[in-house]
């Protein structure tokens, strides 16, 4: 008895390679990861901020203690991290909007991702020295 369908063979031609995507370990994937991580970090900051601000209604003394603890150097460093997260998230969000709405931006994703990093470095270079002097008692 003969079967009409061909017998299953494992040949090189039978393997299908997936179509290339933007997220294969290049800038697009890393920016996707950075955007999600900064978004989560900002969300948790806002959650803590709302909680400690609400504390003023429960106990003004406890609120003052919490606010005083924020004046330590470790929280100054956390503040710098928050500013970094906000800058990256904001400018990467603008890059995403541009890529979603412009064929030019879609073709130049790699350059735009690097532009986000350059803007981030420039803004942080302007912010960090003054902030760290303030945190560590400089000027």
ChimeraX commands (.cxc) that place a marker at each C-alpha (Angstrom):
marker #1 position 0.00,0.00,0.00 radius 0.5
marker #1 position 1.38,3.35,-1.00 radius 0.5
marker #1 position 0.75,6.62,0.80 radius 0.5
marker #1 position 0.06,9.79,-1.21 radius 0.5
marker #1 position 1.83,12.11,1.21 radius 0.5
marker #1 position 5.60,12.28,1.13 radius 0.5
marker #1 position 7.45,10.68,3.96 radius 0.5
marker #1 position 8.76,13.09,6.58 radius 0.5
marker #1 position 12.39,13.82,5.91 radius 0.5
marker #1 position 14.74,15.84,7.95 radius 0.5
marker #1 position 16.58,17.80,5.35 radius 0.5
marker #1 position 18.26,21.14,5.45 radius 0.5
marker #1 position 15.54,22.61,3.23 radius 0.5
marker #1 position 12.80,21.77,5.72 radius 0.5
marker #1 position 14.12,24.12,8.39 radius 0.5
marker #1 position 12.66,27.60,8.35 radius 0.5
marker #1 position 14.66,30.45,9.78 radius 0.5
marker #1 position 12.73,33.20,11.52 radius 0.5
marker #1 position 12.53,36.61,9.91 radius 0.5
marker #1 position 15.01,39.10,11.32 radius 0.5
marker #1 position 13.62,41.45,13.94 radius 0.5
marker #1 position 14.84,44.61,15.60 radius 0.5
marker #1 position 15.23,42.83,18.95 radius 0.5
marker #1 position 18.17,40.52,18.50 radius 0.5
marker #1 position 20.56,41.88,21.09 radius 0.5
marker #1 position 21.15,45.20,19.39 radius 0.5
marker #1 position 20.25,48.73,20.44 radius 0.5
marker #1 position 16.52,48.17,20.01 radius 0.5
marker #1 position 16.43,45.31,22.50 radius 0.5
marker #1 position 18.59,47.13,25.03 radius 0.5
marker #1 position 16.49,50.28,24.78 radius 0.5
marker #1 position 13.35,48.15,25.25 radius 0.5
marker #1 position 14.89,46.70,28.42 radius 0.5
marker #1 position 16.05,50.11,29.69 radius 0.5
marker #1 position 12.61,51.60,29.06 radius 0.5
marker #1 position 10.87,48.86,31.06 radius 0.5
marker #1 position 13.39,48.97,33.93 radius 0.5
marker #1 position 13.26,52.76,34.26 radius 0.5
marker #1 position 9.47,52.68,34.09 radius 0.5
marker #1 position 9.32,50.18,36.96 radius 0.5
marker #1 position 11.83,52.21,39.00 radius 0.5
marker #1 position 9.84,55.42,38.50 radius 0.5
marker #1 position 6.61,53.62,39.42 radius 0.5
marker #1 position 8.08,52.41,42.72 radius 0.5
marker #1 position 9.42,55.89,43.49 radius 0.5
marker #1 position 5.94,57.33,42.95 radius 0.5
marker #1 position 4.43,54.63,45.15 radius 0.5
marker #1 position 6.87,55.44,47.97 radius 0.5
marker #1 position 6.37,59.18,47.47 radius 0.5
marker #1 position 2.58,58.92,47.74 radius 0.5
marker #1 position 2.89,56.69,50.79 radius 0.5
marker #1 position 5.30,58.94,52.67 radius 0.5
marker #1 position 3.31,62.04,51.77 radius 0.5
marker #1 position 0.13,60.38,53.06 radius 0.5
marker #1 position 1.96,59.72,56.33 radius 0.5
marker #1 position 1.64,63.42,57.23 radius 0.5
marker #1 position -2.10,62.91,57.87 radius 0.5
marker #1 position -1.48,59.92,60.13 radius 0.5
marker #1 position 1.44,61.21,62.18 radius 0.5
marker #1 position 3.28,64.47,61.46 radius 0.5
marker #1 position 6.16,63.32,63.71 radius 0.5
marker #1 position 6.61,60.09,61.75 radius 0.5
marker #1 position 6.45,62.10,58.51 radius 0.5
marker #1 position 9.22,64.40,59.76 radius 0.5
marker #1 position 11.37,61.38,60.70 radius 0.5
marker #1 position 10.94,59.88,57.24 radius 0.5
marker #1 position 11.76,63.18,55.53 radius 0.5
marker #1 position 14.87,63.57,57.73 radius 0.5
marker #1 position 16.04,60.12,56.70 radius 0.5
marker #1 position 15.92,61.28,53.08 radius 0.5
marker #1 position 18.65,63.82,53.84 radius 0.5
marker #1 position 21.33,61.12,54.14 radius 0.5
marker #1 position 23.98,60.49,51.44 radius 0.5
marker #1 position 22.51,57.11,50.49 radius 0.5
marker #1 position 19.21,58.77,49.59 radius 0.5
marker #1 position 21.14,61.44,47.71 radius 0.5
marker #1 position 22.58,58.70,45.52 radius 0.5
marker #1 position 19.13,57.17,45.10 radius 0.5
marker #1 position 17.87,60.61,44.03 radius 0.5
marker #1 position 20.60,60.73,41.39 radius 0.5
marker #1 position 19.45,57.31,40.18 radius 0.5
marker #1 position 15.88,58.59,40.02 radius 0.5
marker #1 position 16.94,61.56,37.90 radius 0.5
marker #1 position 18.88,59.20,35.62 radius 0.5
marker #1 position 15.83,56.94,35.26 radius 0.5
marker #1 position 13.55,59.88,34.45 radius 0.5
marker #1 position 15.94,61.28,31.82 radius 0.5
marker #1 position 16.40,57.91,30.12 radius 0.5
marker #1 position 12.71,57.05,30.24 radius 0.5
marker #1 position 11.65,60.45,28.90 radius 0.5
marker #1 position 14.05,60.64,25.97 radius 0.5
marker #1 position 13.63,56.98,25.07 radius 0.5
marker #1 position 9.87,57.55,25.13 radius 0.5
marker #1 position 10.31,60.38,22.63 radius 0.5
marker #1 position 12.42,58.03,20.49 radius 0.5
marker #1 position 9.66,55.42,20.60 radius 0.5
marker #1 position 7.04,57.99,19.59 radius 0.5
marker #1 position 9.24,59.05,16.67 radius 0.5
marker #1 position 9.81,55.44,15.55 radius 0.5
marker #1 position 6.09,54.69,15.75 radius 0.5
marker #1 position 5.12,57.74,13.72 radius 0.5
marker #1 position 7.92,58.25,11.21 radius 0.5
marker #1 position 9.46,56.04,8.57 radius 0.5
marker #1 position 12.62,58.15,8.79 radius 0.5
marker #1 position 12.96,57.39,12.51 radius 0.5
marker #1 position 12.25,53.72,11.88 radius 0.5
marker #1 position 15.14,53.59,9.40 radius 0.5
marker #1 position 17.46,55.39,11.84 radius 0.5
marker #1 position 16.65,53.56,15.07 radius 0.5
marker #1 position 20.25,52.76,15.89 radius 0.5
marker #1 position 21.31,56.41,15.57 radius 0.5
marker #1 position 18.34,57.55,17.62 radius 0.5
marker #1 position 19.15,55.06,20.37 radius 0.5
marker #1 position 22.70,56.39,20.51 radius 0.5
marker #1 position 21.35,59.96,20.52 radius 0.5
marker #1 position 19.30,59.09,23.63 radius 0.5
marker #1 position 22.48,57.89,25.36 radius 0.5
marker #1 position 24.41,61.01,24.32 radius 0.5
marker #1 position 21.65,63.29,25.65 radius 0.5
marker #1 position 21.56,61.23,28.85 radius 0.5
marker #1 position 25.32,61.57,29.39 radius 0.5
marker #1 position 25.30,65.32,28.69 radius 0.5
marker #1 position 22.40,66.00,31.06 radius 0.5
marker #1 position 23.79,63.77,33.81 radius 0.5
marker #1 position 27.23,65.39,33.44 radius 0.5
marker #1 position 25.57,68.73,34.12 radius 0.5
marker #1 position 23.44,67.44,37.00 radius 0.5
marker #1 position 25.65,65.03,38.92 radius 0.5
marker #1 position 28.56,67.25,40.03 radius 0.5
marker #1 position 26.31,69.89,41.58 radius 0.5
marker #1 position 23.96,67.31,43.09 radius 0.5
marker #1 position 26.78,65.26,44.61 radius 0.5
marker #1 position 28.42,68.40,46.05 radius 0.5
marker #1 position 25.11,69.18,47.71 radius 0.5
marker #1 position 24.67,65.60,48.97 radius 0.5
marker #1 position 28.18,65.27,50.36 radius 0.5
marker #1 position 28.36,68.76,51.82 radius 0.5
marker #1 position 30.44,70.52,49.16 radius 0.5
marker #1 position 29.07,73.88,48.10 radius 0.5
marker link #1:1,2 radius 0.2
marker link #1:2,3 radius 0.2
marker link #1:3,4 radius 0.2
marker link #1:4,5 radius 0.2
marker link #1:5,6 radius 0.2
marker link #1:6,7 radius 0.2
marker link #1:7,8 radius 0.2
marker link #1:8,9 radius 0.2
marker link #1:9,10 radius 0.2
marker link #1:10,11 radius 0.2
marker link #1:11,12 radius 0.2
marker link #1:12,13 radius 0.2
marker link #1:13,14 radius 0.2
marker link #1:14,15 radius 0.2
marker link #1:15,16 radius 0.2
marker link #1:16,17 radius 0.2
marker link #1:17,18 radius 0.2
marker link #1:18,19 radius 0.2
marker link #1:19,20 radius 0.2
marker link #1:20,21 radius 0.2
marker link #1:21,22 radius 0.2
marker link #1:22,23 radius 0.2
marker link #1:23,24 radius 0.2
marker link #1:24,25 radius 0.2
marker link #1:25,26 radius 0.2
marker link #1:26,27 radius 0.2
marker link #1:27,28 radius 0.2
marker link #1:28,29 radius 0.2
marker link #1:29,30 radius 0.2
marker link #1:30,31 radius 0.2
marker link #1:31,32 radius 0.2
marker link #1:32,33 radius 0.2
marker link #1:33,34 radius 0.2
marker link #1:34,35 radius 0.2
marker link #1:35,36 radius 0.2
marker link #1:36,37 radius 0.2
marker link #1:37,38 radius 0.2
marker link #1:38,39 radius 0.2
marker link #1:39,40 radius 0.2
marker link #1:40,41 radius 0.2
marker link #1:41,42 radius 0.2
marker link #1:42,43 radius 0.2
marker link #1:43,44 radius 0.2
marker link #1:44,45 radius 0.2
marker link #1:45,46 radius 0.2
marker link #1:46,47 radius 0.2
marker link #1:47,48 radius 0.2
marker link #1:48,49 radius 0.2
marker link #1:49,50 radius 0.2
marker link #1:50,51 radius 0.2
marker link #1:51,52 radius 0.2
marker link #1:52,53 radius 0.2
marker link #1:53,54 radius 0.2
marker link #1:54,55 radius 0.2
marker link #1:55,56 radius 0.2
marker link #1:56,57 radius 0.2
marker link #1:57,58 radius 0.2
marker link #1:58,59 radius 0.2
marker link #1:59,60 radius 0.2
marker link #1:60,61 radius 0.2
marker link #1:61,62 radius 0.2
marker link #1:62,63 radius 0.2
marker link #1:63,64 radius 0.2
marker link #1:64,65 radius 0.2
marker link #1:65,66 radius 0.2
marker link #1:66,67 radius 0.2
marker link #1:67,68 radius 0.2
marker link #1:68,69 radius 0.2
marker link #1:69,70 radius 0.2
marker link #1:70,71 radius 0.2
marker link #1:71,72 radius 0.2
marker link #1:72,73 radius 0.2
marker link #1:73,74 radius 0.2
marker link #1:74,75 radius 0.2
marker link #1:75,76 radius 0.2
marker link #1:76,77 radius 0.2
marker link #1:77,78 radius 0.2
marker link #1:78,79 radius 0.2
marker link #1:79,80 radius 0.2
marker link #1:80,81 radius 0.2
marker link #1:81,82 radius 0.2
marker link #1:82,83 radius 0.2
marker link #1:83,84 radius 0.2
marker link #1:84,85 radius 0.2
marker link #1:85,86 radius 0.2
marker link #1:86,87 radius 0.2
marker link #1:87,88 radius 0.2
marker link #1:88,89 radius 0.2
marker link #1:89,90 radius 0.2
marker link #1:90,91 radius 0.2
marker link #1:91,92 radius 0.2
marker link #1:92,93 radius 0.2
marker link #1:93,94 radius 0.2
marker link #1:94,95 radius 0.2
marker link #1:95,96 radius 0.2
marker link #1:96,97 radius 0.2
marker link #1:97,98 radius 0.2
marker link #1:98,99 radius 0.2
marker link #1:99,100 radius 0.2
marker link #1:100,101 radius 0.2
marker link #1:101,102 radius 0.2
marker link #1:102,103 radius 0.2
marker link #1:103,104 radius 0.2
marker link #1:104,105 radius 0.2
marker link #1:105,106 radius 0.2
marker link #1:106,107 radius 0.2
marker link #1:107,108 radius 0.2
marker link #1:108,109 radius 0.2
marker link #1:109,110 radius 0.2
marker link #1:110,111 radius 0.2
marker link #1:111,112 radius 0.2
marker link #1:112,113 radius 0.2
marker link #1:113,114 radius 0.2
marker link #1:114,115 radius 0.2
marker link #1:115,116 radius 0.2
marker link #1:116,117 radius 0.2
marker link #1:117,118 radius 0.2
marker link #1:118,119 radius 0.2
marker link #1:119,120 radius 0.2
marker link #1:120,121 radius 0.2
marker link #1:121,122 radius 0.2
marker link #1:122,123 radius 0.2
marker link #1:123,124 radius 0.2
marker link #1:124,125 radius 0.2
marker link #1:125,126 radius 0.2
marker link #1:126,127 radius 0.2
marker link #1:127,128 radius 0.2
marker link #1:128,129 radius 0.2
marker link #1:129,130 radius 0.2
marker link #1:130,131 radius 0.2
marker link #1:131,132 radius 0.2
marker link #1:132,133 radius 0.2
marker link #1:133,134 radius 0.2
marker link #1:134,135 radius 0.2
marker link #1:135,136 radius 0.2
marker link #1:136,137 radius 0.2
marker link #1:137,138 radius 0.2
marker link #1:138,139 radius 0.2
view
